[in-house]
Amino acid sequence: MRWVKTMLEKLQQLTGKDEKYVIGLMSGTSVDGIDAALVKISGNYIATAVEAIAFETFPYSDDIRTRIFRLFEDDTSSARDICHMNFLLGELFANAAINIAKKAGIPMEKVDLIGSHGQTIYHMPEPVDGIKATLQIGEGAVIAHKTGAVTVSDFRVADMAAGGTGAPLVPYTEFLLYASSGQNIALQNIGGIGNITAIPKNVAAGHIIAFDTGPGNMVIDFLMKKATGHDYDKNGHMAAKGSICAQTLAQLMDDPFIKKPPPKATGREYYGKRFSEKLYVQCKAKGMADADIIATVTAFTAESIRYAVTHFVPFALDQLVVGGGGAYNQTLVSMIATVLPGVHVTTHEKLGKNSDAKEAIAFAILANETIHGNTGNLPQVTGASAAKILGKISI
């Protein structure tokens, strides 16, 4: 029982600190690299205060990125490859934590806590034989060993064990940071997948609405790569040159996931390679130019957000704040503003924040909630039967 005593003593030391240096680590569905955010956190739950200190994305090498993408597909993956990549990513995540601390001039031994989301390689929010499942890799024990910091990882599984969709989890942290707003505000993240958190003014956590809205950058990025060889549509330049095909857009908006009421979550399994390749073939069969294809799928992301707001948010929004990589796509942000004329659409950057850092900071906050024994999911968002303390602790 000595190890139990050691763990409890370590956690008591952490929870007893007025302020903690915490690193959040995140790798998203676009597999660009590891987002690392170093923050100073005081308090917990509604008394949480966060000071951003440093942020950086550490890109994956072309080889690592290719190998991760292979894990997404049944015909290119194997148990051996998943096993090896789990520990290799643990090393890379640990390196990211060490490097962000170095960049901030904070000795690693002063970092109290790490929260690591890991890299999702498969997500099954719809039950198979009655079982929902998810798998994030990037071994937390490796991160804890290499950095020397208490590490909380594998956040999604507790929610799914309770029958939830395992996503989105960021809404809980958005409640902590934005609930004091005097406006009806929504936070729209646009990573590979889009997800929204709608927070009515003067709200309690149990009244927040959040869910995945559909594809974010995922389909756009895939078709850009297919059409041009570029990984993404920088600033939305190509979409701006094209014309939207109304017929194709209407077909895309007839997608069952878009119309499905929350709670709901989706991922690469739905909007990934198969979906995008089929769409590209259909567009080419219609004689659509590449710029028109990109304009149309960019409009699809904007329209999916409009549909979510108008059909599933039961109060009028004053403001929608766009974050994630999609916030840098000026054409996409402009399209969202156009389809939501009564809403002030802005970005985290315009509010003095960093869109890229948002999710990494969220998992730093969730790690802090975990060690304080606070639940970190919102059952009305994920569909879980109960609020759960999230994550697995490695010391």
DRENKOL-672368 format. One line per field, with one value per residue (C-alpha): residue in one letter; y, x, z. Coordinates in steps of 0.001 Angstrom, whole numbers, padded with zeros to 6 digits. Example, Ala and Ser with C-alpha at 12.3 -4.5 7.8 and 13.67 -1.06 7.14 Angstrom:
2
residuo = c(A | S)
v = c(-004500 | -001060)
u = c(012300 | 013670)
w = c(007800 | 007140)
REM end
This chain:
395
residuo = c(M | R | W | V | K | T | M | L | E | K | L | Q | Q | L | T | G | K | D | E | K | Y | V | I | G | L | M | S | G | T | S | V | D | G | I | D | A | A | L | V | K | I | S | G | N | Y | I | A | T | A | V | E | A | I | A | F | E | T | F | P | Y | S | D | D | I | R | T | R | I | F | R | L | F | E | D | D | T | S | S | A | R | D | I | C | H | M | N | F | L | L | G | E | L | F | A | N | A | A | I | N | I | A | K | K | A | G | I | P | M | E | K | V | D | L | I | G | S | H | G | Q | T | I | Y | H | M | P | E | P | V | D | G | I | K | A | T | L | Q | I | G | E | G | A | V | I | A | H | K | T | G | A | V | T | V | S | D | F | R | V | A | D | M | A | A | G | G | T | G | A | P | L | V | P | Y | T | E | F | L | L | Y | A | S | S | G | Q | N | I | A | L | Q | N | I | G | G | I | G | N | I | T | A | I | P | K | N | V | A | A | G | H | I | I | A | F | D | T | G | P | G | N | M | V | I | D | F | L | M | K | K | A | T | G | H | D | Y | D | K | N | G | H | M | A | A | K | G | S | I | C | A | Q | T | L | A | Q | L | M | D | D | P | F | I | K | K | P | P | P | K | A | T | G | R | E | Y | Y | G | K | R | F | S | E | K | L | Y | V | Q | C | K | A | K | G | M | A | D | A | D | I | I | A | T | V | T | A | F | T | A | E | S | I | R | Y | A | V | T | H | F | V | P | F | A | L | D | Q | L | V | V | G | G | G | G | A | Y | N | Q | T | L | V | S | M | I | A | T | V | L | P | G | V | H | V | T | T | H | E | K | L | G | K | N | S | D | A | K | E | A | I | A | F | A | I | L | A | N | E | T | I | H | G | N | T | G | N | L | P | Q | V | T | G | A | S | A | A | K | I | L | G | K | I | S | I)
v = c(000000 | 002249 | 003403 | 004459 | 006576 | 008105 | 008969 | 010502 | 012578 | 013838 | 014780 | 016468 | 018565 | 019606 | 020443 | 022411 | 024840 | 028253 | 028414 | 025677 | 025590 | 023252 | 022108 | 021076 | 018842 | 018201 | 016596 | 016947 | 015209 | 017216 | 015643 | 018833 | 018401 | 018612 | 021758 | 022572 | 025321 | 026339 | 028124 | 029186 | 027985 | 029062 | 027691 | 025090 | 024730 | 028135 | 029780 | 028725 | 031472 | 030840 | 032867 | 031875 | 031894 | 030151 | 028213 | 026452 | 023780 | 021221 | 019825 | 016126 | 014968 | 013825 | 010240 | 010360 | 012105 | 009472 | 006665 | 008182 | 008524 | 004849 | 003970 | 005493 | 002937 | -000757 | -001859 | 000026 | -000410 | -003223 | -003952 | -003813 | -000358 | 001022 | -000407 | 001112 | 004499 | 004735 | 004802 | 006786 | 009530 | 009430 | 010352 | 013102 | 014546 | 014557 | 016355 | 018959 | 019553 | 019903 | 022278 | 024560 | 024878 | 025720 | 028310 | 029940 | 029895 | 027675 | 024802 | 021489 | 020630 | 023631 | 022252 | 020731 | 018980 | 017889 | 017225 | 015282 | 014539 | 012313 | 011488 | 009999 | 007141 | 005800 | 007087 | 005126 | 007300 | 005043 | 001682 | -001548 | -004591 | -002186 | -000829 | 002663 | 003010 | 005384 | 005156 | 007930 | 007099 | 008857 | 006922 | 009031 | 006907 | 007741 | 011463 | 011338 | 009363 | 011550 | 014908 | 014073 | 015793 | 014233 | 013500 | 013116 | 011455 | 009458 | 011834 | 010548 | 006964 | 007697 | 009579 | 006787 | 004135 | 006020 | 005861 | 009244 | 010143 | 011026 | 014404 | 017283 | 017803 | 021362 | 022828 | 022232 | 024434 | 027026 | 027166 | 027860 | 030641 | 032274 | 031686 | 035129 | 036790 | 039131 | 037877 | 034758 | 033553 | 030556 | 029230 | 027542 | 025482 | 024570 | 021912 | 018827 | 018589 | 021545 | 021754 | 024420 | 025418 | 027689 | 029475 | 031575 | 034495 | 033873 | 030123 | 027083 | 024230 | 022022 | 024372 | 024556 | 023183 | 021691 | 019190 | 018493 | 020489 | 018428 | 018719 | 021648 | 021700 | 017966 | 017756 | 021059 | 019885 | 016508 | 017993 | 020686 | 017944 | 015968 | 018922 | 020951 | 018995 | 021664 | 020579 | 023322 | 026376 | 029170 | 032115 | 030612 | 032009 | 029156 | 029078 | 032824 | 032238 | 029615 | 029577 | 027535 | 024728 | 025056 | 021544 | 019904 | 022016 | 020998 | 017330 | 017752 | 019453 | 016458 | 014478 | 012542 | 013708 | 017382 | 016874 | 014602 | 016377 | 016510 | 014936 | 013951 | 013607 | 012612 | 012261 | 011031 | 007728 | 009606 | 012613 | 011221 | 009646 | 007631 | 010516 | 012993 | 010746 | 009910 | 013604 | 014528 | 011948 | 013229 | 016848 | 016020 | 014060 | 017283 | 019109 | 021307 | 023216 | 022658 | 026158 | 025586 | 022315 | 024040 | 026936 | 024464 | 022365 | 025532 | 026657 | 023212 | 023852 | 027314 | 025985 | 023118 | 025711 | 027798 | 024722 | 023882 | 027386 | 027789 | 024291 | 023187 | 026346 | 027381 | 030994 | 033896 | 034315 | 037711 | 036582 | 033595 | 033296 | 031166 | 029272 | 026498 | 026424 | 027444 | 030870 | 031667 | 030846 | 034311 | 033059 | 030535 | 033094 | 035503 | 032785 | 032060 | 035757 | 035902 | 032940 | 034210 | 037863 | 038531 | 037285 | 039121 | 036675 | 037187 | 035157 | 034449 | 036523 | 039591 | 039094 | 038932 | 035135 | 032345 | 030037 | 027375 | 027252 | 026822 | 023039 | 022520 | 025000 | 023148 | 019897 | 021713 | 022921 | 019458 | 017945 | 020483 | 019537 | 015852 | 016199 | 018273 | 015452 | 017482 | 015991 | 017213 | 016118 | 017613 | 014760 | 016870 | 017486 | 013979 | 011918 | 010217 | 008820 | 010672 | 013361 | 011673 | 012508 | 012253 | 010882 | 008443 | 009698 | 008734 | 009643)
u = c(000000 | 003055 | 002418 | -001131 | 000232 | 002828 | 000191 | -002153 | 000662 | 001643 | -001935 | -002436 | 000660 | -000731 | -004232 | -002789 | -000958 | -002539 | -001061 | 000173 | 002142 | 000223 | 000965 | -001846 | -001057 | -003312 | -003109 | -006233 | -007907 | -005870 | -002652 | -000623 | 001458 | 001381 | -000122 | 001546 | 000273 | 001884 | -000497 | -000674 | -003858 | -005246 | -008379 | -010697 | -014269 | -015992 | -013085 | -010680 | -008393 | -006027 | -003031 | -001593 | 002209 | 003436 | 002096 | 003624 | 002709 | 005454 | 004882 | 005100 | 007701 | 006271 | 007113 | 005291 | 002280 | 002051 | 002310 | -000436 | -002754 | -002193 | -003571 | -006933 | -007655 | -008382 | -006366 | -003180 | -003166 | -002100 | -002026 | 001785 | 001786 | -000755 | 001207 | 004484 | 002999 | 001322 | 004724 | 006455 | 003840 | 004281 | 007923 | 006983 | 004323 | 006849 | 009362 | 006717 | 006084 | 009788 | 010283 | 007343 | 008619 | 012072 | 010580 | 008800 | 011935 | 010234 | 012386 | 010633 | 010801 | 008526 | 005821 | 003233 | 000890 | 000377 | -002960 | -002617 | -005499 | -003340 | -004050 | -007421 | -007041 | -010589 | -013812 | -017089 | -019835 | -022480 | -022695 | -021576 | -023144 | -024243 | -020745 | -019409 | -015629 | -012757 | -008980 | -006476 | -002773 | 000304 | 001080 | 000615 | 003026 | 005783 | 005015 | 005062 | 008310 | 010172 | 008988 | 008748 | 005336 | 002059 | 000219 | -003501 | -004364 | -007090 | -009912 | -012687 | -013096 | -014823 | -017603 | -018065 | -018083 | -021099 | -022821 | -021681 | -020267 | -016893 | -016990 | -017009 | -015223 | -014002 | -017468 | -016869 | -013772 | -015579 | -018258 | -015559 | -014001 | -017024 | -020078 | -019794 | -020454 | -023450 | -024281 | -025662 | -022378 | -021295 | -017781 | -017395 | -014252 | -013215 | -010527 | -010813 | -014333 | -016502 | -018015 | -020057 | -020626 | -023616 | -023725 | -026758 | -026013 | -026112 | -026087 | -025279 | -023211 | -026264 | -027805 | -024928 | -025557 | -022657 | -022156 | -020223 | -021647 | -020087 | -016896 | -014636 | -011443 | -011290 | -013096 | -011619 | -008089 | -008549 | -009887 | -007192 | -004579 | -006351 | -006771 | -003608 | -001166 | -001405 | -002352 | -004950 | -006560 | -004416 | -006602 | -009389 | -007801 | -008900 | -012454 | -012670 | -011860 | -014564 | -018340 | -020586 | -022522 | -025984 | -027024 | -023969 | -024298 | -027952 | -026943 | -024251 | -026682 | -029007 | -026407 | -027985 | -025411 | -026114 | -029814 | -029349 | -030240 | -027668 | -026042 | -023844 | -020190 | -018397 | -014904 | -012629 | -014507 | -017481 | -016046 | -012632 | -011064 | -014039 | -016498 | -014128 | -012983 | -016580 | -017474 | -014507 | -015495 | -019087 | -017978 | -015641 | -018422 | -020447 | -017568 | -016842 | -013547 | -011278 | -011870 | -015634 | -015249 | -013289 | -015771 | -018643 | -017165 | -016134 | -019763 | -020761 | -018847 | -020436 | -023927 | -023533 | -022772 | -025783 | -028014 | -026703 | -027334 | -030802 | -032104 | -030407 | -029588 | -032847 | -031892 | -030805 | -027042 | -025455 | -021967 | -020243 | -016491 | -014661 | -011561 | -009307 | -007509 | -010670 | -010464 | -007567 | -009667 | -010992 | -013379 | -014908 | -015336 | -016917 | -019321 | -020351 | -021023 | -023115 | -025336 | -025823 | -026704 | -028134 | -025057 | -021778 | -019206 | -015649 | -012510 | -010390 | -007606 | -009824 | -010496 | -006779 | -006662 | -004999 | -007288 | -004615 | -004043 | -007674 | -007890 | -004457 | -005412 | -008702 | -006918 | -004656 | -007822 | -009413 | -006282 | -006559 | -010204 | -009274 | -006702 | -009180 | -011701 | -014098 | -016108 | -015167 | -017912 | -021354 | -023904 | -026451 | -023757 | -022349 | -025393 | -023551 | -025656 | -023586 | -020949 | -017539 | -014049 | -012047 | -008650 | -006023 | -003303 | 000342 | 003009)
w = c(000000 | 000044 | -003517 | -002583 | 000254 | -002060 | -004656 | -002097 | -000606 | -004055 | -004918 | -001548 | -002190 | -005568 | -004390 | -001486 | -003770 | -004339 | -007839 | -010142 | -013362 | -015639 | -019194 | -021540 | -024524 | -027500 | -030936 | -033041 | -035944 | -038456 | -037055 | -037625 | -034494 | -030720 | -029219 | -025903 | -023593 | -020294 | -017957 | -014348 | -012660 | -009317 | -007699 | -009162 | -010435 | -010672 | -008803 | -011567 | -012852 | -015750 | -016885 | -020270 | -020234 | -023387 | -026338 | -029307 | -031823 | -032339 | -035851 | -036530 | -039012 | -042350 | -041389 | -038040 | -039567 | -042313 | -039767 | -037600 | -040599 | -041372 | -037959 | -038889 | -041609 | -041074 | -044085 | -043108 | -039326 | -037007 | -033278 | -033424 | -035015 | -032543 | -029608 | -030788 | -031691 | -028276 | -026573 | -029313 | -029031 | -025253 | -025864 | -028324 | -026002 | -023159 | -025375 | -026216 | -022512 | -021773 | -024705 | -023863 | -020291 | -021632 | -023980 | -021035 | -018893 | -016303 | -014967 | -015574 | -011881 | -011224 | -013528 | -011196 | -013562 | -017185 | -018863 | -022118 | -024458 | -026667 | -030296 | -031182 | -033629 | -033442 | -031932 | -031802 | -030264 | -031820 | -030023 | -031658 | -029955 | -027247 | -026601 | -027281 | -027480 | -028122 | -028298 | -027680 | -027737 | -026328 | -023158 | -020018 | -017989 | -020463 | -020190 | -016382 | -016290 | -018754 | -017379 | -013691 | -013529 | -012432 | -015675 | -016306 | -019622 | -021383 | -020463 | -022726 | -021531 | -018204 | -019971 | -022522 | -019798 | -018426 | -021816 | -023134 | -026520 | -024984 | -026693 | -026604 | -023281 | -023839 | -022999 | -019294 | -019386 | -021481 | -018802 | -016199 | -018288 | -019958 | -017732 | -016127 | -019486 | -019628 | -023118 | -024721 | -026164 | -028211 | -028724 | -032115 | -032413 | -035953 | -035915 | -038068 | -036670 | -035647 | -032187 | -030472 | -026854 | -026262 | -022900 | -021951 | -019664 | -015917 | -016490 | -014357 | -015780 | -016180 | -018755 | -021223 | -024703 | -026648 | -029439 | -032613 | -035519 | -038332 | -040371 | -039598 | -041667 | -042308 | -045649 | -046846 | -046046 | -047704 | -050925 | -050966 | -050758 | -053461 | -055790 | -055222 | -053085 | -050358 | -046833 | -046318 | -047894 | -046454 | -045388 | -047511 | -050693 | -052943 | -051598 | -052250 | -055933 | -056424 | -056742 | -054457 | -056159 | -054614 | -055632 | -054067 | -050928 | -050561 | -050878 | -048240 | -045867 | -046218 | -044275 | -041353 | -038797 | -039487 | -038785 | -035784 | -032512 | -029691 | -027810 | -030707 | -031616 | -034777 | -036190 | -038939 | -039021 | -040513 | -042365 | -043238 | -046296 | -047566 | -047257 | -048907 | -051759 | -052660 | -052619 | -054817 | -057442 | -057435 | -057814 | -060687 | -062393 | -062368 | -064039 | -061019 | -060983 | -058000 | -056661 | -056827 | -054896 | -052139 | -052013 | -051696 | -048892 | -047059 | -047312 | -046011 | -042784 | -042463 | -043188 | -040710 | -038032 | -039077 | -038906 | -035451 | -034141 | -035634 | -034855 | -031642 | -029650 | -027947 | -027266 | -029439 | -029594 | -029126 | -030061 | -031643 | -031085 | -033639 | -032535 | -033810 | -037130 | -038961 | -037331 | -039698 | -042768 | -043519 | -046188 | -043791 | -040994 | -043472 | -044652 | -041056 | -040442 | -043625 | -042721 | -039134 | -039785 | -036325 | -034484 | -033900 | -035294 | -034111 | -033382 | -030333 | -031907 | -032060 | -028352 | -027618 | -027264 | -029251 | -031232 | -031531 | -027774 | -026787 | -026582 | -025042 | -022305 | -021870 | -021020 | -018574 | -016814 | -016943 | -015375 | -012551 | -012035 | -011909 | -009147 | -007140 | -007442 | -009582 | -012414 | -015888 | -018261 | -018778 | -019002 | -020870 | -023506 | -023920 | -022971 | -020099 | -017272 | -014678 | -014220 | -013935 | -012726 | -015946 | -016789 | -015573 | -013254 | -013767 | -011211)
REM end
